Amino acid sequence: MPITDTSYVALEFDLKGLNTTVNGFKTWIRTLNVSEAANTRLNITLYRANSTVVRTHNNLEVVNLIPDNITLIDTKLWNYTADELSYFTFDISNAHNLNVSNYFIVIKSNNSNEVYSLVTLPWNTYGDINVSIDHQLKTTQDDGGTWKNAIKQINTTGVTYPSGQLDASSFRLNVTRGYMPSDFSVNETYTLKIQNISINPLVISSSPYNESSFL
């Protein structure tokens, strides 16, 4: 997906837990023109989304989440000439104490030419093993005036192939937050231990301690 000074990409995610810090993220950005990249900078900004939704495939397909420009959390400029999965940090003095909500990482450049592009995949074909939308990928062609779910049109030999809705794949967050019970479930196996003793299940189900007044 192209990245210019008017064509942005936005990676959606949600946070679980209070007082969360977003330290940074990994994504694959390609440098298409190394010589021009020497005088171009990436601008990466963290925003809160305009709404909060329950994380389901259907919601991520149909709910029109967009970056809320009023709630800018942090922004940084980057000199960048790579073509690989790269790590970008946020200023944690700004990106801290964040609550349960949906957020966007918006990526643009200060160049009108397509010096950079974002590498991604459609959620339902061409190698995305999850066959589901992990994170919304939004694009704008008018400097953030309007946003839509990213779709790539591939033109070859006079035929146009639409990709379908693209997913923000190859996208990983680095956050600091409190633990949740689901953090200790790996492939439906509980991994939580106390003094090397497995704790399973994570829910107290025996009476009378299963009643909230006894907890």
Secondary structure, DSSP 8 states (H G I E B T S, - for coil): -EE-SS-EEEEEEEE-SSSBEEEEEEEEEEES-HHHHTT-EEEEEEEEES------HHHHHH----EEEEEEEEEEEEE---EEEEEEE--TTTS-SB-SEEEEEEEEES-SS--EEE--EESSSTT-TT-S-SSBEEEESSTTSS-EE-EEEEEETTEEEEEEEEE--S-EEEEE----GGGGEETTEE--EETTEE---SS--STTTTSGGG-
